[in-house]
Amino acid sequence: MKKLLSIFVSSLLLISISGCTNKEEEILPPEKVSRWIEKEISNENIFSAQKDDVKITISKIGSIIAGTSATVSAQVSGKIEDIKVKQNDVVEKNDILAVLGDSLSTDISEIQYESAVSGLNIVNSSLHYAEKAAKEAIQNAELSVELSYEAYQNAIDSKKNALELYYLQVDDLEETIEDLEDTYDDAKDDYYDAKDALDNAYDSADQAAIEAAILAKETAKAIKDGAKEALESAEDSLEQMETTNDAQVDQLNFAITSAKTQYEMALNQLDSAKIGYEQQILSIQSQQNQAQAGVDQAELSIDYTKVRSPITGVITSIYMDEGNITSPGQPMLVVENTDSFTVKTSINETERPYIKEGNKVIIETPNGIVEGNIDTISEALNPQTKKIDVEIIVPHTSKLKSGDLITVYFTLKTGNKIFIPINSIFLDSDRTYVKIINSKDFIEYRTVETGDSIEEYIEITDGLEKNEEILKITTTEINEGDKIILID
């Protein structure tokens, strides 16, 4: 069993012999003084600067913020008919959390929806009939184009056929004229021969020969005159044929021009029908879009009666009951994404050098202990708190709830700096000192200089070396020169 400060006093009288009565008194170390007091002390009241590379644990108050938190409100006013979730339920984004109904606003939304749907149906019907009429007009115009084009091609073909027939007839008649010209030339030659023969008959004075020559001449003349008349008739026919052809060509050209004009008019009518169709459809489609927008808005108003979760997470709070009246902006539920949490706290400026980003911390919550890692440490003091803000990331756990107050425990690693318990420090009017246990187990008073204090520890900047042991208690019953006896 441990004994605390159990004091055993033993007085030993030693006679110090000096070599000369006038010699100054010698200052001796505690173990050589002429009288000392032995005092027992337990190990737990001794602090070793060397053995304890001090890991100081400090605690800070903090708050928890979920990775994502959403306070859910209704988009329209209404009576809550059905709450479909309970606290701690896991929900997905867009899941229905509650349903509103049986109120003026929800009734108006339904009426507006029915009216919008009716208007959209009317516009859709108009579009159907307009498309049907326009398509029929386009089909008629296309038929007119087809017929007028056919008439135009027929007129061209008629002219082509007429000209081909004319050229054939001209060729035949010209061949006939050539034959008649040859016949006429032969008839003239025969007539001149008969005339010469008559002259010869007169010269012979042969009456029978004269009569025969006169008959032959008259016959040749009749043949010549007939050939001439036939030639002239054929030439007149050719001239008449050319005149008739010119008139026919003029008529055919006029027919072609008229047919072409009709064809072009039909094309214009088709273009006009198509443009009219497009414009009409665009106009009705614009009305349709407006009507559809009205339906969409009405559907949205109807959908607003269904309160949905904006995120995937856990229901952490429910503020209303079925039958309550709610309105936009009035909190109904809270959904938190608990994949991770952020713990916010702050530390003193003197503690900053011993706390690093990535360090592990212990967090005490109302529901138990969890661990986290330091994510960010502010580079500057918070102007309001005059402290340094720290954010800690904690993985998903059911032990945390957004808004809870918690305690964060930081373990500070002092490295090569010497920190001792602050209750080991003694103060008097002119110095700050600690009670050293020297190698002979005697108490010495050692003047020290101090630096930063962290919780129950204080930094020693001068006067104390590692491997030295000090008392951790501030009792005044142990004084310089006392002999220390360690007990278990």
C-alpha positions in Angstrom: 0.0 0.0 0.0 1.2 3.5 -0.9 1.9 5.9 1.9 1.7 9.6 1.1 4.1 12.0 2.8 4.7 9.7 5.8 7.4 11.7 7.6 10.2 10.1 9.7 12.4 12.6 11.5 15.8 11.6 12.6 18.2 14.1 14.0 21.8 13.5 13.7 24.3 15.7 15.3 27.6 16.0 13.6 30.5 18.1 14.8 32.1 20.1 12.1 35.7 20.8 12.9 37.2 23.8 11.3 40.9 24.4 11.0 40.7 28.0 12.0 38.2 30.0 14.1 38.5 33.0 11.7 37.8 30.9 8.5 34.6 31.8 6.5 31.7 29.2 6.8 31.8 26.7 3.8 28.6 26.3 1.7 28.0 22.6 1.5 25.6 20.6 -0.8 22.5 19.2 0.9 23.9 15.8 1.3 26.8 17.2 3.3 24.9 19.5 5.7 25.2 18.7 9.3 21.4 17.9 9.8 18.7 16.7 7.4 15.2 15.3 7.5 14.2 12.1 5.7 10.8 12.1 4.0 9.1 9.3 2.2 7.4 10.0 -1.1 5.6 7.9 -3.6 6.7 7.4 -7.2 3.6 9.0 -8.6 4.6 12.3 -7.1 7.8 12.5 -9.1 8.0 13.7 -12.6 10.9 12.9 -14.9 11.8 15.4 -17.6 13.6 12.8 -19.5 11.4 9.7 -19.2 8.2 11.6 -20.0 8.4 13.0 -23.6 5.2 14.7 -22.5 2.1 14.0 -24.5 -0.3 16.5 -23.1 -4.0 15.8 -23.5 -6.3 18.9 -23.6 -10.0 19.1 -24.0 -12.1 21.5 -26.0 -15.9 22.0 -26.4 -17.0 21.6 -30.0 -20.1 21.2 -32.2 -21.1 18.7 -34.9 -22.2 19.6 -38.4 -23.3 16.9 -40.8 -21.6 16.6 -44.2 -24.8 17.9 -45.7 -27.9 19.0 -43.8 -31.2 20.0 -45.2 -34.1 21.5 -43.4 -37.2 20.5 -45.3 -40.2 22.8 -45.8 -43.4 22.6 -47.9 -43.5 24.6 -51.1 -47.2 25.4 -50.6 -49.5 25.9 -47.6 -51.7 23.0 -46.5 -52.7 20.5 -44.0 -50.3 17.6 -43.3 -52.3 14.5 -44.2 -49.6 11.9 -44.1 -46.0 11.8 -42.7 -44.3 8.8 -44.3 -41.1 8.7 -42.3 -40.0 8.6 -38.7 -36.8 9.7 -37.0 -33.6 7.8 -38.0 -35.2 6.5 -41.2 -32.8 6.4 -44.1 -34.2 8.2 -47.2 -33.1 8.7 -50.8 -33.1 11.9 -52.7 -36.7 12.8 -53.9 -38.3 10.3 -51.6 -41.7 11.5 -50.4 -41.5 12.5 -46.8 -45.0 13.9 -46.3 -48.2 14.7 -48.2 -50.4 17.8 -47.9 -54.1 18.1 -48.7 -57.5 19.3 -47.7 -56.8 23.0 -47.9 -57.7 26.0 -50.1 -54.2 26.1 -51.7 -54.2 22.4 -52.6 -57.8 22.7 -54.0 -56.8 25.7 -56.1 -53.8 23.7 -57.4 -56.0 20.9 -58.5 -58.5 23.3 -60.2 -55.6 25.0 -62.0 -54.2 21.7 -63.1 -57.6 20.6 -64.5 -58.0 23.9 -66.3 -54.5 23.7 -67.7 -55.0 20.2 -69.0 -58.3 21.2 -70.6 -56.6 24.1 -72.4 -53.8 21.9 -73.6 -56.3 19.4 -75.0 -58.0 22.2 -76.9 -54.7 23.4 -78.4 -53.7 19.8 -79.2 -57.1 19.3 -81.0 -56.6 22.6 -83.0 -53.1 21.5 -83.9 -54.5 18.1 -85.2 -57.2 19.7 -87.4 -54.8 22.4 -88.6 -52.3 19.8 -89.6 -55.0 17.8 -91.4 -56.3 20.8 -93.3 -52.8 22.0 -94.2 -51.7 18.6 -95.4 -54.8 18.4 -97.6 -54.1 21.9 -99.0 -50.5 20.8 -99.7 -51.7 17.6 -101.3 -54.1 19.5 -103.6 -51.3 22.0 -104.5 -49.0 19.1 -105.2 -51.6 17.5 -107.5 -52.1 20.8 -109.3 -48.3 21.0 -109.8 -48.3 17.5 -111.1 -51.2 18.2 -113.6 -49.9 21.5 -114.7 -46.4 20.1 -115.3 -48.0 17.3 -117.3 -49.9 19.8 -119.4 -46.7 21.8 -119.9 -44.8 18.7 -121.0 -47.8 17.8 -123.3 -47.7 21.2 -124.9 -43.9 20.9 -125.6 -44.5 17.4 -127.0 -47.3 18.6 -129.2 -45.0 21.2 -130.7 -42.3 18.7 -131.2 -44.7 16.2 -132.9 -46.2 18.9 -135.1 -42.8 20.1 -136.2 -41.6 16.5 -136.9 -44.8 16.0 -139.1 -44.3 19.3 -140.9 -40.7 18.5 -141.7 -41.7 15.1 -143.1 -44.4 16.6 -145.2 -42.1 19.3 -146.4 -39.5 16.7 -147.3 -42.1 14.7 -149.3 -43.4 17.8 -151.1 -40.0 19.1 -152.0 -39.2 15.7 -153.5 -42.5 15.9 -155.5 -41.6 19.4 -156.7 -38.1 18.1 -157.8 -39.9 15.3 -159.7 -42.3 17.8 -161.3 -39.5 20.1 -162.2 -37.8 17.2 -164.0 -41.1 16.3 -165.7 -41.7 19.9 -166.8 -38.1 20.2 -168.2 -38.7 17.0 -170.1 -42.0 18.2 -171.4 -40.4 21.5 -172.6 -37.7 19.6 -174.4 -40.4 17.4 -176.1 -42.4 20.5 -177.1 -39.3 22.2 -178.7 -38.5 18.9 -180.5 -42.1 18.7 -181.9 -41.9 22.4 -183.0 -38.6 21.7 -184.8 -40.2 18.6 -186.4 -43.2 20.8 -187.7 -40.8 23.3 -189.2 -39.1 20.4 -191.0 -42.5 19.1 -192.2 -43.3 22.6 -193.7 -40.0 22.5 -195.5 -40.8 19.1 -197.0 -44.3 20.2 -198.2 -45.5 16.8 -197.3 -49.1 17.4 -196.2 -49.4 14.2 -194.2 -46.2 14.9 -192.4 -47.3 18.4 -191.7 -50.5 17.3 -190.2 -48.7 14.6 -188.1 -46.2 17.2 -186.9 -48.9 19.7 -186.0 -50.6 17.0 -183.8 -47.4 16.1 -182.2 -46.6 19.7 -181.4 -50.0 20.3 -179.9 -49.7 17.1 -177.8 -46.3 18.2 -176.5 -47.6 21.6 -175.7 -50.5 20.2 -173.7 -48.1 17.9 -171.8 -45.7 20.9 -171.1 -48.5 23.1 -169.9 -49.8 20.3 -167.6 -46.4 19.7 -166.1 -46.0 23.4 -165.5 -49.4 23.6 -163.8 -48.6 20.6 -161.6 -45.3 22.2 -160.6 -46.8 25.5 -159.8 -49.6 23.8 -157.8 -46.9 21.8 -155.8 -45.0 25.0 -155.1 -48.2 26.8 -153.9 -48.8 23.8 -151.6 -45.3 24.1 -150.1 -45.8 27.8 -149.5 -49.3 27.2 -148.0 -47.8 24.4 -145.8 -45.1 26.8 -144.5 -47.7 29.5 -143.7 -49.9 27.0 -141.9 -46.9 25.6 -140.0 -45.9 29.1 -138.8 -49.4 29.7 -137.5 -49.5 26.3 -135.8 -46.1 26.9 -134.2 -47.3 30.2 -132.9 -50.4 28.5 -131.4 -48.2 25.7 -129.9 -45.8 28.3 -128.4 -48.7 30.1 -126.9 -50.0 26.8 -125.4 -46.5 26.0 -124.0 -46.2 29.5 -122.4 -49.7 29.2 -120.9 -48.9 25.7 -119.6 -45.6 26.9 -118.1 -47.3 29.8 -116.5 -49.9 27.5 -115.0 -47.1 25.2 -113.8 -45.2 28.1 -112.1 -48.4 29.3 -110.5 -49.0 25.8 -109.2 -45.5 25.7 -107.7 -46.1 29.1 -106.1 -49.3 27.9 -104.6 -47.5 24.8 -103.3 -44.8 27.0 -101.7 -47.5 29.2 -100.2 -49.3 26.2 -98.8 -46.2 24.9 -97.2 -45.2 28.3 -95.8 -48.8 28.8 -94.5 -48.7 25.3 -93.0 -45.4 26.0 -91.2 -46.5 29.4 -89.9 -49.8 28.0 -88.7 -48.1 25.0 -87.1 -45.6 27.3 -85.5 -48.3 29.5 -84.1 -50.3 26.6 -82.7 -47.1 25.0 -81.4 -46.3 28.2 -79.6 -49.8 28.1 -78.0 -49.2 24.4 -77.3 -45.9 25.2 -75.5 -47.6 27.9 -73.4 -50.4 25.5 -72.6 -47.9 22.7 -71.7 -46.0 25.2 -69.5 -49.3 25.9 -67.7 -49.8 22.2 -67.2 -46.2 21.7 -66.0 -46.6 24.6 -63.6 -49.9 23.1 -62.4 -48.3 19.7 -62.1 -45.5 21.2 -60.1 -48.1 22.9 -57.8 -49.7 19.5 -57.4 -46.3 17.9 -56.8 -45.6 20.6 -54.2 -48.2 18.9 -52.0 -45.7 16.0 -51.8 -42.9 17.1 -49.6 -39.7 15.4 -50.9 -36.2 14.9 -49.5 -33.7 17.1 -51.2 -30.8 14.8 -50.4 -30.0 11.2 -49.5 -29.6 10.8 -45.8 -31.2 10.1 -42.4 -34.2 11.8 -40.8 -32.8 13.5 -37.7 -35.7 15.7 -36.7 -39.5 15.9 -37.3 -41.1 19.1 -36.1 -44.7 18.5 -37.1 -47.5 16.0 -36.7 -50.2 14.8 -39.1 -53.1 17.3 -39.1 -50.9 20.3 -38.5 -51.1 23.2 -40.9 -47.8 24.2 -42.6 -46.7 26.9 -44.9 -43.6 27.6 -47.1 -40.5 28.2 -45.2 -41.8 26.5 -42.0 -39.4 23.7 -41.0 -41.1 20.3 -41.1 -38.2 17.8 -41.0 -34.4 17.7 -41.1 -32.4 15.3 -43.3 -28.7 14.8 -42.8 -26.2 13.1 -45.1 -24.2 11.2 -42.5 -21.5 9.8 -44.7 -19.2 12.1 -42.8 -19.4 14.8 -40.1 -17.4 17.9 -39.4 -16.6 18.8 -35.8 -15.8 22.4 -35.2 -13.8 23.6 -32.2 -11.0 26.0 -31.4 -7.6 26.0 -29.6 -5.5 28.6 -27.9 -2.7 30.2 -29.9 0.0 28.7 -27.6 -1.3 25.2 -28.3 -1.1 25.6 -32.1 2.6 24.5 -32.5 1.8 21.1 -31.0 -1.3 20.3 -33.0 -1.0 19.2 -36.7 -3.4 18.6 -39.5 -4.0 14.9 -39.9 -3.6 14.2 -36.1 -6.1 11.8 -34.6 -8.4 13.1 -31.8 -10.9 11.5 -29.4 -14.4 12.9 -29.4 -16.7 12.3 -26.5 -20.4 12.5 -27.6 -23.7 12.1 -25.7 -23.8 8.6 -27.4 -20.3 7.4 -26.8 -16.7 7.9 -27.9 -15.6 8.2 -31.5 -12.3 9.1 -33.3 -11.6 11.7 -35.9 -8.8 13.4 -37.8 -7.9 17.0 -37.9 -8.8 18.3 -41.4 -8.0 22.0 -41.3 -6.4 24.4 -38.8 -7.0 28.1 -39.4 -3.9 30.2 -40.2 -5.2 33.2 -38.2 -7.0 34.0 -35.0 -10.8 34.1 -35.1 -11.4 37.9 -34.6 -14.4 37.2 -32.4 -13.1 34.4 -30.2 -9.4 35.3 -30.4 -8.8 31.6 -30.8 -7.7 29.3 -33.7 -10.5 27.5 -35.4 -10.1 23.7 -36.1 -12.2 21.4 -38.2 -12.2 17.6 -37.7 -13.6 15.0 -40.1 -15.4 12.0 -38.6 -16.5 9.1 -40.7 -20.1 7.9 -40.7 -21.3 6.8 -37.3 -24.7 6.6 -35.5 -23.2 8.1 -32.4 -23.1 11.7 -33.9 -26.0 14.0 -34.5 -25.7 17.4 -36.0 -26.0 20.2 -33.4 -24.8 18.1 -30.5 -22.2 19.6 -28.1 -19.2 17.4 -27.7 -15.8 17.3 -26.1 -12.7 17.0 -28.2 -9.5 15.6 -26.7 -6.2 16.6 -28.4 -2.9 14.9 -27.6 -0.1 17.4 -27.9 3.4 16.2 -28.7 5.9 18.5 -27.2 8.9 17.0 -29.0 12.2 18.3 -27.5 10.6 20.9 -25.4 10.4 20.3 -21.6 7.0 20.6 -20.1 6.3 19.9 -16.4 3.2 19.9 -14.3 2.3 23.5 -13.5 1.8 22.5 -9.8 5.5 21.7 -9.6 6.3 25.5 -9.9 7.0 27.5 -6.8 7.1 31.3 -6.7 8.6 33.7 -4.2 9.3 37.4 -4.3 12.4 37.2 -6.5 12.4 33.9 -8.3 10.5 30.9 -9.9 11.9 27.6 -8.9 11.2 23.8 -8.8 12.2 21.2 -6.3 14.9 18.9 -7.9 15.7 15.5 -6.6 19.4 15.2 -7.1 21.4 12.1 -7.7 21.8 11.6 -3.9 18.0 11.8 -3.4 18.3 15.2 -1.7 16.0 18.1 -2.5 17.5 21.1 -4.3 15.7 24.3 -5.2 16.4 25.1 -8.9 15.6 28.5 -10.4 13.9 28.1 -13.8 12.5 30.2 -16.6 9.0 29.4 -17.9 7.4 29.7 -21.3 3.9 28.7 -22.7 1.4 27.0 -20.4 -0.9 24.4 -21.8 -3.7 23.2 -19.5 -2.0 21.8 -16.4 1.5 21.9 -17.9 4.1 24.7 -18.4 7.2 24.9 -20.6 10.6 25.2 -18.9 12.8 27.2 -21.2 15.9 27.4 -18.9 17.1 25.9 -15.7 16.1 22.3 -16.1 17.7 19.5 -18.1 16.3 16.2 -19.3 16.9 13.3 -17.1 16.2 15.4 -14.0 13.4 14.6 -11.6 11.2 17.0 -9.8 8.4 16.9 -7.3 5.0 17.1 -8.8 3.3 18.4 -5.7 3.3 21.9 -4.2 3.6 20.9 -0.6 5.7 23.2 1.7 6.5 20.3 4.0 9.4 19.2 1.8 12.2 21.6 1.8 15.6 22.1 0.4 18.1 19.7 2.0 15.5 17.0 2.9 16.4 13.5 2.1 13.8 11.7 -0.1 13.0 8.0 0.4 11.0 6.5 -2.5 8.2 4.1 -1.6 5.9 2.0 -3.8 
